[in-house]
Amino acid sequence: SNAKAWSRQWIDLATAKAPSSPDSRQSDAGVYGQLFADYNNGRATATVGLRYDHIGVEILKTAMITNIDLRKESFDVVSPSYGLTFSPVITNDYLLSLYHNLGKGFMPQSASNLAIYSVSAPSKDSVNLTVGNPDLDPEKNITVDGGVRFNAVKYGLNTGLGAYYTVVDNFVLNTSASVAQGMNAEYNGNVYPVRKISTYRNSPYETRIAGLEWNLEWNILSLFNRNEKLSVSTGGQAIILSKTVNMSVYGKDTILDTMEVNNVRNPNFSVGITYDDNKRICARLSTRYIGEQKDTDWSASTYKYRGYNIQPYIIYPEFLITDFSMRVQVTEHNAIGVQISNITDENYYEKRGYNLPGRTFGLTYEANF
């Protein structure tokens, strides 16, 4: 892959200004291989994978930005993975399986984090700066999970329960740097003294998340040997450990604050009921519960902590969304469908200020030939 990004800003419809982020290019060349082994017709399986990526990030010459480092950064990432399953019970009516997986992943830094230069609007005749850090390392993580799956074919039951644990290194933090005496910055053609400089750095502390995940589906009509399907289902996950260290640096003073990870909803689960006559009609009614989420409250005023201004946190409320869909096979080659999303017209959002759609309706027609 090879992607280029650019940004532009204007003071008004006719007057351009320097953008906050420079133009950039990011490339990724990757190779992936996987081996799969099966023992005794599925009694045990093993999967081993290996991925190699060469990532390149380039800061490009940008109109009206003169104080950036036109540099190239590249790095190599090797991401191994494996998966194991073992089924101590395999019959025509029952299946009991144990599984375990491990994998590594990464996320390269954006060009903005590496080379942003942004001047805030003046406040009290001074401005704040946000500058990139070209020495940032990519974020990396390792995740392990395991659990049990049980399938009772005769009774139409399929269920699973598992646990996962993930560790993230090089988590990117917003920090503040010292302001040189007499430092100034330009905003819309005027020069102002700089009050604060914000930048980014990799945290030396690990971020850890652990939780439980589950799924269950039961076709009730299997008890009566019917061809139709009337099933109830549920699935989701709940976090039991969410821990990160916010390392705010103010000049030579460092504030460490152990807290929950931002922007992670907990718990999340869904409940649904499905009817399918395997001939003409298939309908589903489902409800999703999305739990609370912690985030930085950028719209609120800062408060003093050890003599420094700290941005407070906000808890996003939970929400419940219900959807309905139905598909009818009118003829052999023609079908119609209807969907109603967010039936209760819930006013909700994943990110504050960006509310998601209310009740919506959809109608589809399919022709197969």
N, C-alpha and C positions, 0 to 999 in steps of 0.2 A: 504494500500500500504506500501511497505517496500523497500527502494532503498539504495544501497551502491555506493559510488563514491570514486575513488582513482586516483592519478596522480603520474607520474614519470618524472624525468628529467635527462638528460645526458650532460656531458661536450663534449664528443665525442662518437663514436660508442661503445667504450669499458668502458668508465668511467662514473659511475652514480654520481649524485649530489642530494642534498636535494631538493624535489619539493617545489614549492611556496605555495601550498595548501595541508593541511593534508587530510588523508583518513577520510571519514565521512559516517554516516548512517542517513537517515531521514525516519520516519514512520508517517503514518497518518491513524487514525481510525475515520471514520465519520458516522453519522446517519442523514438521511434527511427524513422529512415528509411534506406532502402537503395536504391541504383541498381545494376542489373546490365546489362552490355553483353557481347554475343557477336559475334565476328568469324569469318566463314567456317566456320560450323557447328562451333564449338568449337576452332578452331585457336588462338584467343586469347580470353581472357575478362578482364573487369575488374569488380570490385565495390567500390563506395564507400559507406560508411555513416557516419552521424552520430547520436549520442545525446546528449540533453540531460536532466539530472536536477536537480531541486530537492529537496534533502535538509533535513529539519528534525529537530532533536533537542530535546526539552523535558524538563527535570528537574521532577518533580512533587512536591507536598507529600506527605511520607511520615510515617506514624505513628512517633512516638518518635525521629525525627531532627529536630533543631532547628538544627544548625550546617551547613546546606547552602545553596547559592545557587540559588534557584528561578529559573532562567534558561532562555531559549530561544536556540538557535543554529541558523542556517540557512546554507546555502551552495549554490552552483550549480556543476555540473560538466559540461563539454562533452567528449565522448569520441569522437574521429574514428577511423575504421578504413578500410583498403582491402586488397584482395587482387588479385593478378595471376597469370594462368597463360598459358603459351605451349607449344604442342605442335609441335615441329619435325618429328615423325614421327607420322602418323596413317594407318594402313592397316587392312585387315580382320583382319590377324594381329598387328600390333604398335602400341603406343601409347607414346610417350615425351613426358613433360610436365615442364616446369619451373614452379615456383610460388614466390610470395613474398607474405607478408602482414605487415601492421603494424596494431597496435591499442593504444589507451590504456584504462586501467581505473582504478578507485578503490575504496577501502573506507572508509566513514565511521567515525568513532570511536564506540565504545559509550558509553552513559551512565555505565557503571561507570568507564571511563577518565577521563571528564570530572568525575565527582562522587563517586567512592567515598570512604567514610570508614570505615576498619576498624581496630580495636584488637586486637592479638594477645594471646594468653594470657600472663599474667605469667611472666617468667623472671628470677630473681635480683632480685625485687621491683621490676622495671621492665617496660615494654611497648614495642612497636614500633607505629608508625602507618603506614597506607597511605592516602594522600589523592589525589583526582583532580586533574587539571589542565584547567580549563575552556577554556584557550587552545590545546588541541591542534588541529592541522590534520589533515585526512583523509590517509590514505596513498594515493599515486598511483603508477602504474607505466606503462611503455611496453614493449611486447614486439614483436620483429621475428623472423620466421622465413623460411626458404626451403629449397628442396631439389629433388629430382628423383623422379619416379614412372615406373615402367616396367611395362608390361603386355604379356605375350606370350600372346594368347588361344589360339593353337594348342597351346601347351605347358602351359596352365593355370597360368601364373606371373603373380603380381601382387606388386610390391615397391616400396618407397620408402625414401629416405634423406634426412634433413634436419637442419638445425641451427637453434637458437633462441638468442635473447639477450634478457634482460629486465633492466630497471633500475627499482628501487623508490625513491621519494623519501618523505620524512617518516616513515620507519620509526620505530615507537614503541619507546622504550627505558625500562626500569625504572631510575630513578636515586634517589639519596638526597639529601635536603635538610638544611640545618643545623637543629639543634634549639635553640630559644630557651631561655635559661637559666631554670630553674624551671618549664618546661612540664610539665603533667600531663595525664592522660587517664583516663577512667573505664572500668572493666571490671567487669561484673557488680555494679555498685553501689559498688565500691571505687575509690579514686583512687590512681594510680601515676605515678611520674615517667616521662617519655618518653625512651627510649634512642636511637631512630632513627626518622626519617621517610622513607618510600619514596613516590615519586610517579612520574609519567610525563612524557616529553618527546619531541618529534620530533627525530630525529637529523639533523644538517646534512650527514651523509655519505650517499652513495648505496649501496644494496645491489645487487649484481650477481650474476646467475646465467646461465650459458650451458651448453649441452649439445647432444648429438646424440640424434636419435630415428629409429627405423626400424620397418619392418614388412615381412613377407614371407609369402606364402601360395602354396603349390604343390599343385595337384590332380594327383597322380601318375597317376591313371587317364585323364587327358586324352591321355597318350602312346599309349593303346591305343584311343582313340575310344569309350570306355565312357560310358554315361549315369550310372553311379554316380559318387559323389565319395569319394575317399580323399585327404585333404589334410593336409599338415603346415604349421604356421604358427608364426611368432614375431613379437614386437613389443615395443618397450620404449624406454627412454631412459637415457642416462648423462650425468651432469653433469661438465663439464670445468672449470668455473669457478664457485666459490661463495664470495663474499666480502662480508662486512659489517663494520662498525666498531661495536664495543660501546663506548659512551661513558658510562662510569659517573662520576657527579658526586657527590663527597662534600664538601659545603660549598663551598669555593672551589677544591678540588683536583679535577682531571679526569683520569681514567685512560682512555686510548685503547688498544683491543686489537683488532687486525684478526684476524678468525677466519672459519670457515665458518658458513654460515647454519644456524640451528637447525631441527630438525624437518623435514628434507628427506632422504628415503631415496635412496641412490645405490649401485649402479644398480638399476633396476627393469626386469624383462623377463619375458615369458611364452613358453612353448613348448607347443604343443598338436597333437593329431591328431584328425581328424574323419572319420567314415564316414557317408554318407548314400546310401541306395539309391534315393532319390527316389520311393519307394513306401510303405514301411511303417516302416523303421527309420532313426533318426538317433542317433548316439552320439558323444560327445566326451570325451576325456581330456586334461586340461591341467594344467600346473604353472606356478606363479608364484614368481619369485625376487625378494625384497624386500631390498635391501642395507642397510648400516649407516646409523644416524642419530645425529646429535649432539643432546644436549638438556642443559638445566640440571638438575643433581642437587640437587633441593630437600631430599632426605632425608639428605644428607651434611652433615657439619660444614664450616663455612667455614674458609678458610685466610688467612693474612696476606699481603698484597701491598702494598708501599709503606705499610705501617702500617695498612691497612684490611682488613676482613673481606670476602673474595671468595667467592662461591658457586662450587664446582667444577662441571665438566661431566662427563657420562657418555655413553658410546657404546652405543646400543642394538644388540643383535646382529642379524645378518641372519636371514632365515627362508625356508623353502621350503614352499609349500602346493600340494597336488595335489587336484584335484576331478574327479569323473566324473558325467556325465549321459547319459541315454538316453530317447528317446521312441519309442513303438511305436504306429502307427496300426492299431488292432485292426479297426475297420470304417470305413466311409466317414464316419461321424459320431461315432465314439468313439475316444479315444486315452488311453493311460496313459503316465506318465513316472516315472522314478526318478532321484534325485540323491544323491550321496554327497560331502559337502564335507569338506575336510581329512582325506583318507583315512588319512594317516600319524599322525593325532591329534597334530599339532604343538602344543606349548605356546608361544604367541607373543602379541605385543601391539604395537599401534601407539603406545600411550602406557603408560609404566611404571605398573604397578598396576591396569591395566584390561585384563586378559587376555581375548583373543577366544575364541570357541567352539572346542572340540575337534572330534572327528569327529561329524558330524551326518548324519542320513538324512532324505530327503523322498520322498513319493509323491504323485503328482497324477493326477487323472482329468479328462478334457475331454469335453464333449458339445457338439457343434455342430449346430444345427438352425435 
